[in-house]
Amino acid sequence: GIAFIEISGAFRADIAMRKVGPGKNEGYYLPFAAQFKKILKIPVIAVGGLRSLEIINGAISGGQCDAVAMSRALICQPNLPQILRSGGKSECRGCNLCLLRHDRQTGCHARQRN
């Protein structure tokens, strides 16, 4: 059987150009995840620029999803869950350089430039 489903729109150009940050354009796939959550009996995982603990906890407690996935933010800060729990913020700018720089090892190339 299927253990869970992750709701994403894949890597679309209109989404890739969206600037995401803590409290800015977060959770753009949450409405879709909520629709699936209403009809499925398996856990639904949401993606979509989730960066802040407030938005993540609200999505889960509000029944929009059962869990979240945080790819780019974790590439930028692998210890982000601990940072958020201690009151810190994500430093991920949502620039997508981590995914677009195929000539380099996966990592946050924006932070390397600063």
BELDA-V38574 format. One record per backbone hydrogen bond with DSSP energy under -1.0 kcal/mol. NH is the residue of the N-H (numbers start at 1). CO is the residue of the C=O. E is the energy in kcal/mol with one decimal. If there is no record, write none. Layout:
nh:NH co:CO e:E
nh:NH co:CO e:E
//
This chain:
nh:5 co:43 e:-2.1
nh:7 co:45 e:-2.8
nh:12 co:10 e:-1.2
nh:16 co:12 e:-2.8
nh:17 co:13 e:-1.5
nh:18 co:15 e:-1.5
nh:21 co:24 e:-2.0
nh:24 co:21 e:-2.8
nh:27 co:48 e:-1.5
nh:28 co:48 e:-1.3
nh:30 co:27 e:-1.6
nh:33 co:29 e:-2.2
nh:34 co:30 e:-2.7
nh:35 co:31 e:-1.4
nh:36 co:32 e:-2.0
nh:37 co:33 e:-2.7
nh:38 co:34 e:-1.5
nh:40 co:36 e:-2.2
nh:45 co:5 e:-3.1
nh:46 co:67 e:-2.5
nh:56 co:52 e:-2.4
nh:57 co:53 e:-3.1
nh:58 co:54 e:-2.0
nh:59 co:55 e:-2.3
nh:60 co:56 e:-2.1
nh:61 co:57 e:-3.0
nh:62 co:58 e:-2.0
nh:63 co:60 e:-1.4
nh:64 co:59 e:-2.2
nh:65 co:59 e:-1.1
nh:66 co:44 e:-3.2
nh:67 co:44 e:-1.4
nh:69 co:46 e:-2.4
nh:74 co:70 e:-1.2
nh:75 co:71 e:-1.9
nh:76 co:72 e:-2.2
nh:77 co:73 e:-2.4
nh:80 co:77 e:-2.1
nh:83 co:79 e:-1.9
nh:84 co:80 e:-3.0
nh:85 co:81 e:-2.2
nh:86 co:82 e:-1.5
nh:87 co:84 e:-1.7
nh:88 co:83 e:-2.9
nh:99 co:96 e:-1.1
nh:100 co:96 e:-2.0
nh:101 co:97 e:-1.7
nh:102 co:100 e:-1.5
nh:104 co:101 e:-1.5
nh:109 co:107 e:-1.1
//
